[in-house]
Amino acid sequence: MINANAGKLPQTAIDLEELKKEFYNPSSAPAAVKFGTSGHRGVLGAGFCALHARAVAQAVAEMHVADKISGPVLAGGDTRLMSRATAQICACVLAANGIKAVLPDIAVPTPVFSFEILSGRVCAGLNGTASHNPPQDMGLKYNPASGGPAPAEITARIEKAANYYLANPQKIKEIPLEDAMRKSLVVTEDVITPYVKALGKKINFEVIKSAGVKSAIHPMGGASLAFYDAIKKEYGLDNLDIVSRDIDPTFKFIPLDHDGKTRMDPSSQYPMKPLLDLVAGGAYAFAGASDPDADRFGCATAKGGLISPNHALCVMLDYLIRTMKPPKTMKAGRTLGTTHLIDKICAAAGLGVLEVNVGFKYFVEGLRGGELLMAGEESAGMSLAKWVTEKDGILAVFLLLEIMSTTGQDIAGLYKQITALHGAPAYTRVDMPINDTVMSELKKMTAAAFANLKTVAGERVLKVRDTDGVKIYLEDSWFLARPSGTEPIVKFYCESFRGRQQLDKIIEEGRRIFGI
């Protein structure tokens, strides 16, 4: 088992009782409901409280009734402090509106919400989670019939109605949980078995079992623990050890991130240090992790250490192309800030690439319809065609393990083989603090403002895209500035196939161009 104190920094004290009080009776007025890329989220209290959950659930119930959406709604959440309470509140509000709710008695990963919807057992989902955010944060996501993150037209509708109910809480309908269960308006269902069995049709567990690659799995205190247990048992994976079984809403067993905050991010070297120590020490050849709601993946290997999500996505895509031999009509999906090595892999295979704004919701139709062989983002989210339309960290972990088991090679070595063929990109993402004036200017920038920009760091400007921040494409490089919608920072991405020195030049010139 993992040493819980490995690589640990001093833990900031978290007063659970105070956070619970803030959830039910916030000390200041609740913030307006505002959906980001996946839902409404904020610090427990004014940022996210019981009233937010009640208001969003009532808005969803109202929409289902108005649109004659039939079928039960899955109400659940991860292992955060108030996730269970949020799910119960949602179930009770739905029940009071005559809508049946499925309320599992375990924590539910985000990809399982999508799986249950697409399997037809429920028609939608209300998911209490704040992903890998610090323990003091909480949130609520809505998944419609597509199984993926709700599109803007739906979230705008939920926001408007939820904010009305936030101001008029007396109009929210709600019944006690006991009454709802007695009337069978709230029921408990098994959500583990269907997902685990279906996963066996996407992942070759036989080769994982027979290859016997010594593997460690870290659920990071999240909803995936019961699912990893069930997968290990179902497919007889004696070579796989679940090295942490800690479930604690303070997540104090997770080493602090680069900024001193507890953040359960499986792509960061700091929270992942216990796993990195295990592979570095030779105990395991492969280590996989997923964040609390299991929509993001982490991977470390004995030879490569922590594997960048960009690198892992390229290895997965290359493997899928080689093993599945997809038709030329299929594409790979990536977000604006994800490596263009994906484009080179696809070009060599005669496949197209779908580039979308940041947000997994833009991949939903392509995944659902089978147009996208794989969709991924640099922040460690991915899924496959005809699977779930949410990010699936559990799937990603086992696909990477299948790749090592099938090829007999380390993920890092496989990535080097890909770059030997297509070039090795230098890549970075930096979050830069900016003031309100700069933020305002960045948000107003359009492609037209760069009509006279012909070269950057000696490379010709090929095109400019302004759909989500501003991205400038060069001959062998690109850079992107995306102002945050919630913090006074700009996310600056840059990649060059001409090496690190060229990357540094582009960063310097790019910051000047954008005024950051």
N, C-alpha and C positions, 0 to 999 in steps of 0.2 A: 504494500500500500504506500501511497505518497506520504512523505513527511509534510504535514500541513504547514510547518514553519519554514520550509525551504524557500530561500530568496525573499523572505518576508520583510516588509518595512513596518514601522509602527502603525498600528491600526487606529484610524479615527473612531472614536466612540460613537455608537449609534444607539439612541434611546428608543427601543422598540415601543414601549408603552406610550411615550410622547407622540411617536409617529401614528400609532393607532388612534389616539385622541384626535390628532390633526385630521386623520382620515374621516372620522365621523363628525367632528365639530371643528372645522378649520378656524384658526384664530384671526384670519382675514378673509375678505370676500373671495369666493372662488373665481379663478380666471375663466374667461370665456372658453367654450369648447372650440378647439382649433385642430383640425386634422392635418398632419404632416404627410409624409410619403406613405405611412401605414396606419395612422391613428392619432388619437389625442393622448398626449403624455405630458407629465410634469412632476415636480417634487410633491410628495405626499403632503396634503394640506390644501393650501390655496391652488396649487398647481394641479393636483388630482385628488379628489375626495369622493365620498360615497354619493354625494349629490351629482357629481359628474357621471358616475356609473348609472345612477337612476335616470338622469336626463337623457343620456345617450340610448339606453335601453328603451325608454319610452319613445324616443324619436324613431328608433328602428322598428318597434312594434307598430307605430302609427304608419310607417311606410309600408310594412308588410300587409297591413289591413287595407290601406288605400289601393295598393297595387295588386291585391288578391294573390299575394305570394303564399303558397301553401306549403306545409311541412314543418317539422320541428327545427328549432335553432339550437346549435351546440353552444353551450355556455361553459367556459372553462378558463384556464390560465396556467401560468408557470408556477414556480416555487417562491415567488416574491412574497413579501410580508402580507400584503392585502390582496393578493391575486385570488385566493379562494373566496374571500368576502366579496370581492367585485363580481366574481362569477355567480355567486348565490344571489346577490342583488339583481343582477341581470335576469336570472331565471325567475325570480319572484315578480319582477315587472312584466316580463313576457307572459307569464302565467296569468297575471291579473288582466291582461289584454286578450286572453283566450288563445294564446300561442303556446304550443307545447315546447318545453325546453328539455334538452338532454344535458344533464349535469353529472359528468363522470366523477367518481370518488378519488381520482388521482389527478395529478398535474398533467396538462395536455400540451405537447409541443405544437408550435405553429404549423409545421407541415402536416400534422395529423388533422388539424382543422380543415385544411384544403383537401386532404384525402377523404375525409368523411363526407364533405360536400360533393365532391366529384363522384363518389361512390353511390350517392343518392340516399344515404341514410339520414342526412339532414339537408336543409335547404340553404342554410347560412350559418355564420358563426360570430359570436362575441367573445373575444379573446383578451383576458386580462394579463398584460405583459408590458414591460418597458425594455424588452430585448436584453442587451448587454449593459445597459445604463447602470449607474451606481444604485445601491440598495434603497436609497431614499426616494427613488423615482418609481412611478407607477403609470400605467397607461391602459388604454382600451382600444382594440382594433375590431373592425367589422369586415367580414369576408362575405360577399354576395354569392350568387349561384355559380359564378365562374371559378370559385375556390381561391382566387387570388386576392391581393389587396384591392379594396374598392376603388373604382375610378373617380375622377374629380367630380363628375356630375352627381354621383351618389353621396360622396362625403360632404359636398356643399349642402345637399338637402338635409343630411343628418345634422350637420353643424347648425343650420338655421333653426330646425325644430328643437334640437337639444338646448340651444341658448334661450329659446322661448321657455322651455321647461325649467331651465336653470333660474330664470327670473320668476317663474310661476310654479314652484315645486308642489303646491297643493293640488295641481292638476295631474300629477303623475299617479298612475295606478300601480298598486303593489299589494300583494297578499303575503301572509307568513309562509315560510318555506314548508312547514309541516302540513299546512292546509293544501298547498299546491301539490305536494307529493301524495297526499291522501286522495286527491282528485285525479291523480295520474297526469297532471299538467307539467310536473317535473319528474323526470325519470333518470335512472342511472344505467348506462350502457357500457359494454366492453369496447374500448377504442384501441386496445393494444393488439389483439389477435388479428383483426382484419388488416391493419397496416403492416404488421410483421410478416404475415403470409404473402401479401402482395409485394413486399419489398424483395422477396425471393425470386420474383419474376424479372426484377431489374438488376439485381446483384447476383453474381455467381458465387454463392456461399460454398458450393462444393469445392471449388478451386481454392478458396480461402482456407477451408478446413484441411484439405489435402496438402497444401503448400506448407502450412504450419509456421508461417511468419510470426515470430513472437511479437505480440501487439499489446499496447496499453490503451485504454479508453478512459477519458476523463469527462464526465458529464457537466463539470463545473457547477455542481450544486443545482442542476436544472431539471426540467421536466423530462429529459431524455433517459434518466437513470432506469426507470422501469422498462423502457423500450430496449435499451441495450441489454438488460438482464434477459428479457424475453427473446431477443435475437440470438444471444449466446446459447440459450437453452434450446430454442427451436432448431438451430442449425449445427449444434454440437461443436461449438468453436472453443475447444479446450486450449487453443493457442492464444486466446484473447483474455486479458485480465482487465476488469474494471477497477482501476487503481485508486479511485476516490468515491466514497459513498456518502460524503458529507452533504447534508441538507440543512441549511441554516440561513434564515432570511437576512442576516447581516453579511453573509458571504465572507466572513472573517478569515476563512481558510484559503482565500484567493489572494496571492501577493498583489500589492498595490501597483497600479499602472504608472506610466511615465510621469504623470502629473500628481502623484500622491493620492489619487482617488481609487476606490474599489470599483473596478470595471471588469466585468466578466467577458472580456474580449479574447476569443480564441486565436486571433491573428496577431496579437501583441506579445512580444517576447517576455513582458513582465508577468502578466497573469499565467502565461504558459511555462514559466520557469521550472516548476516541479516536473513537468513532462520533459522539458529539455534536459534536465538533470538525469532523468531515467534513460533517455536514449543515448546521451553523452557517456553515461557510465556503462553502457553495453548491456543493460538489462533487457532492452527491447530494441527491435529493428525499426518498429513503426509505432507512432503514438498519434491518436486522434482525439479531438475534443469538439464539443459544441457548446454554444452559449445557453443561458437559462431557458429560452424558449426554443432552442435547437434549430434556429433558422440560419445560423452561421456556423462555419466549420473551421477547425484548426488542424494542422498537420505538422508533425516533426518526425525526422528520421535519424537513424544512427550516423549516416554519412553526410546528411545535408543540414542537420539542425532544424530550426524553424523554417518551414517552407512558406514562402510568400504566397498569398492567395492568387496573385497573377500567375505565378509559376505553376501552382497546382491546377488552375483552370486550363492552362495550355497543355499540361500533361494529360488531363482528363479528356480534353477535346481531341488531341492527337490519338489517344487510345480508342476513343469511340469511333473515330473515322476509320482507323485501321481494322477494328473488329466488326463494326456494323456495316461498313461500306455503304453509307447512306446515298440515296439518289441525289443527283446534282441540283434538284429543286430545293433541297433543304439548306438551311442557313445556321450559323451560330449567332447567338445574340450576346451583345455586350453593352454595357453602359458607357457613357461619354468618357469617363475617367479610367476605363479599364484598358489594359495593354493592347497595342495594335499587333503584337505577335500573333494574336488570334486571327487577324486578317491574313497574315502571311501563311499560316497553317491552312486556312480555308482556301486561299487562292491556289495553293499547291494541290489541293484535293478537288478543285473545281467547284467549291461551294461558295455561297454568298455570305455576307455579314450584315446583320441588322444592328445598327447603332441607335441607342435610345437614350433619352434623358435619364438621370439618376432616379431610380424607383423601379422595383420589380413588377409593378402593375403594368408597365409597358411591354412586358414579355407574356402576359397572360394568354392572349389569343393565339400567339405563335406557338406556345407550349401546348395549349389545349388542342389546337388543330393539327399539331404534328409538323408544323412548318419549321420549327426550331429544333435542331438536334440537341442542342444544349444552350442554356442561357446562364450568364454569369456576370458578376460585378466584383470590382477590386476589393470591396469591403467584405469578401468571403461569403457571398451568397451564390447559390446555383441550383438548377433543377434540370430535368431532362424532358424530352418530348413524351407526351402521353403519360406523364407521371403527375406530380402535384404542381399547381400554379403558384405556390409560395416557394420561398427558399427552403431547402431541406439540408440541414447540416448533418443529419444522420446518414442520409443517402450519400452525401459527399465523402464522409469518412470511410464508408465501406467501399465506395467506388475506388478511392485511392488505395485502400488495402487490397482490393481485387487486382488492381494494376500491378502492385508489387508482387502479389502472389502469382499472377499469370506470367509476368516477364522475368521474375527472379532478379529484378534490378531496383535500386533505390530511386525514389521520386526525383531527388536532386540529379542523379545521373541521367535519368530520362530527359529532364529539362535541358541538360547540357547537350544531349544529342539533338534536341529540337533546335537549339540556338546555333549549333554547328551547321545546320542546314539553312536556317532562315535569318541568322544574325542574332546577336545578343543585345537586347535593349537595356539602356540605363533608364531607370524610372524613379520618380519620387512624388510624394504628395506631402505638402506642408500646409498646416493651418495657421494663417497669419492674422493676428489681431489688427483691426482697422477701426478708425473713428466713424462717426455717423456721416460726416461729409463724404468720405471716400466710399462708404457703403452706398450712399445715395447715388453717387456718380456711377459706380459699378452696375447698379441695378438698372440704370438708364441706358447703358451701353448696348448698341446694336451692331450687327455686321457692317452696316453702312458706314459706321464711324472709322472703319479700317480699310476703306476703299483704296486709299493711297499707300497702304503698307505693302511694300513689294518684297522685302527680305527681312529675315530675323536671324542673327548670328551667321550670316552668310548663306542661309538657305532661302530659296524662293517660297513665298506664301502661295499656297495652292487654293485654299478656300477658308472661309470663316463661318462658323455656326453660332447662332445666338439664342437657341431654344432653351438653354438651361445654363445661365452664365454665358461666357464667350469662350469658344474654342477656336484656336488658330492652327491650321494644318500646314505643315512644311513638307519639304521633299522627303526627309527621313526622320522627321520629328514632329511633335505637336505639344501644345500647352493649353491649359484650360484654367480659367478663374471662375469659381462659383461662389457667390456671396451666400452665407448661411442665412436661412430664414428664421433662426431662433437665437443666434449668438452674434456678437460683433466681430466676426471673423470671415475671412475669405479662404476657401479651400483652393489651393493652387496645385494643379497636377502638371507634370511634365514628363515626356518620354522621348528619348533619342536613340536611333540605331547607329549613331556616329560616336558613341562612347560618352564617358563621364565628363570629360572636359567640355564637350559640346553641350551636354545637358546643363552644366553650370553656366555657360555663356547664355543659353536660352532662358534660364531662370533669371539671370541678371537683367537681360533685355526685356523679358516678359514682365517683370515687376515694374520696370520703368514705363513700358507701354500701358500697363493697366493702372499705373499710379499707386502701386502698393509696395 
